Amino acid sequence: MATLGDLERAVMDLLWEHQEAITANTLRDLLSQRTSGTNSAEARPLAVTTVLTVLSRLEKKGLVERERSTRPHRYCAVTSREDHTAELMLEVLGSAPDREAVLARFIGTVSAGEAETLRKLLGR
C-alpha cells in the first residue's frame, strides 16, 4: 500500500469525514478553511487543478472513487479510515521478519484501556 503525502492525507481526512461524495471545488474550499490562519507556505489557496491531481493519484492508489455520472465529478473514499489504518498495520506487520517481537513491542506500548479493548476483541 502506498504511503500518503501531507496533501493526500488532508484530502483523505476530509473524504472520510463526509458521508456523501464531494466535488474537487468543495474539497479545495474545505482545505483552505483548515489552513487559514497558519503562517506556513501551505496556507496559500490551492488551485482546483492541484486538488484534482491529488484526487487522481488517490484514485490510482485505490483509495478514492470518482462518480462520473454527474458534472462536476464527485469523489468519495473507497474504504473507511479504520479499514485503511488496519491495512497499513497488516502491511507493516507482514514485512517484519519477527512478527511476534513486533506484536510484543506494540502491545507493550498501548495504554491500559487499549490493552483491555484488545483483550475484549480477542475474546470474541
Backbone torsions as a table, in degrees:
resi	resn	phi	psi	omega
1	MET	NA	134.7	-177.8
2	ALA	-74.5	147.4	176.4
3	THR	-80.1	162.7	-178.1
4	LEU	-109.1	137.9	172.0
5	GLY	-76.9	174.4	-177.1
6	ASP	-59.8	-46.4	-178.8
7	LEU	-69.5	-39.1	176.5
8	GLU	-60.9	-43.0	179.5
9	ARG	-64.6	-40.6	179.3
10	ALA	-63.6	-41.0	177.9
11	VAL	-65.1	-45.2	179.2
12	MET	-62.2	-40.5	178.2
13	ASP	-57.0	-43.4	179.4
14	LEU	-67.5	-42.0	179.3
15	LEU	-64.1	-38.9	178.3
16	TRP	-67.0	-31.5	-179.3
17	GLU	-74.7	-23.8	-177.5
18	HIS	-101.8	129.7	179.6
19	GLN	-73.1	-33.6	-177.6
20	GLU	-96.8	158.2	176.3
21	ALA	-69.2	145.4	-178.2
22	ILE	-131.3	159.2	-177.2
23	THR	-83.1	164.1	176.6
24	ALA	-62.8	-36.8	178.3
25	ASN	-63.7	-42.2	177.9
26	THR	-63.7	-43.6	177.4
27	LEU	-59.6	-43.9	179.0
28	ARG	-59.3	-44.4	-179.7
29	ASP	-64.3	-42.3	179.4
30	LEU	-65.9	-39.6	177.0
31	LEU	-63.8	-40.2	179.1
32	SER	-64.1	-38.8	178.1
33	GLN	-63.3	-38.4	-178.2
34	ARG	-70.2	-31.8	-176.3
35	THR	-96.0	-6.2	179.7
36	SER	-66.7	141.2	-179.3
37	GLY	91.7	-6.1	176.4
38	THR	-95.7	160.2	-178.7
39	ASN	-100.2	5.8	-176.1
40	SER	-78.1	165.4	177.3
41	ALA	-65.0	-25.1	179.6
42	GLU	-71.3	-7.6	-179.8
43	ALA	-74.0	-11.5	176.5
44	ARG	-62.8	145.1	177.2
45	PRO	-61.1	136.3	178.3
46	LEU	-82.3	145.4	172.2
47	ALA	-79.5	146.9	179.5
48	VAL	-63.0	-28.4	177.6
49	THR	-65.1	-33.6	176.3
50	THR	-64.6	-44.9	178.8
51	VAL	-63.3	-41.5	178.5
52	LEU	-63.2	-38.0	177.2
53	THR	-63.6	-44.6	178.6
54	VAL	-62.7	-43.9	178.9
55	LEU	-62.2	-38.7	177.9
56	SER	-63.5	-42.8	177.8
57	ARG	-63.8	-42.6	179.3
58	LEU	-66.2	-34.6	176.5
59	GLU	-65.4	-42.0	177.7
60	LYS	-64.8	-31.0	178.2
61	LYS	-79.6	-5.0	178.8
62	GLY	80.9	17.5	-177.6
63	LEU	-98.4	-21.1	-175.0
64	VAL	-128.3	145.1	175.8
65	GLU	-119.8	139.0	-179.7
66	ARG	-104.8	129.0	174.1
67	GLU	-87.9	110.7	-174.8
68	ARG	-92.3	-2.8	-174.8
69	SER	-75.7	-13.7	179.7
70	THR	-126.1	159.9	172.8
71	ARG	-119.4	132.4	-8.1
72	PRO	-68.9	158.3	179.0
73	HIS	-59.9	150.9	177.5
74	ARG	-116.0	150.3	-174.9
75	TYR	-125.0	146.0	175.7
76	CYS	-146.3	158.0	177.1
77	ALA	-71.9	142.4	-180.0
78	VAL	-76.1	-38.9	179.9
79	THR	-127.3	169.7	177.8
80	SER	-76.8	164.5	176.1
81	ARG	-59.2	-40.2	-178.8
82	GLU	-65.1	-42.3	177.7
83	ASP	-63.2	-42.6	179.8
84	HIS	-62.7	-45.1	-179.8
85	THR	-63.3	-42.5	178.8
86	ALA	-62.6	-39.9	177.3
87	GLU	-62.5	-41.5	177.6
88	LEU	-62.4	-43.5	180.0
89	MET	-62.8	-42.7	178.8
90	LEU	-65.3	-37.6	178.8
91	GLU	-64.1	-45.4	179.6
92	VAL	-65.1	-44.9	179.4
93	LEU	-62.1	-39.2	-179.9
94	GLY	-66.7	-23.2	-178.8
95	SER	-88.9	-6.0	-177.7
96	ALA	-81.9	133.6	178.2
97	PRO	-68.2	-27.6	179.7
98	ASP	-126.3	87.4	-176.6
99	ARG	-60.9	-38.4	-178.2
100	GLU	-62.3	-41.4	179.1
101	ALA	-64.8	-40.3	179.1
102	VAL	-65.1	-45.3	178.6
103	LEU	-61.9	-41.8	179.1
104	ALA	-62.6	-42.7	179.5
105	ARG	-65.3	-42.1	179.5
106	PHE	-62.8	-49.0	-177.8
107	ILE	-62.7	-33.2	178.0
108	GLY	-68.8	-13.0	-177.8
109	THR	-104.0	-7.8	-177.3
110	VAL	-80.6	155.7	178.9
111	SER	-73.5	169.0	178.9
112	ALA	-60.9	-39.7	178.7
113	GLY	-65.0	-41.5	177.9
114	GLU	-66.6	-37.3	177.9
115	ALA	-63.4	-40.7	177.9
116	GLU	-64.7	-40.4	176.6
117	THR	-61.6	-42.4	177.5
118	LEU	-61.0	-44.2	178.4
119	ARG	-58.7	-45.1	-179.5
120	LYS	-63.3	-44.7	-178.9
121	LEU	-65.9	-39.3	179.0
122	LEU	-71.0	-24.7	179.3
123	GLY	-77.5	-10.2	-179.0
124	ARG	-69.7	NA	NA
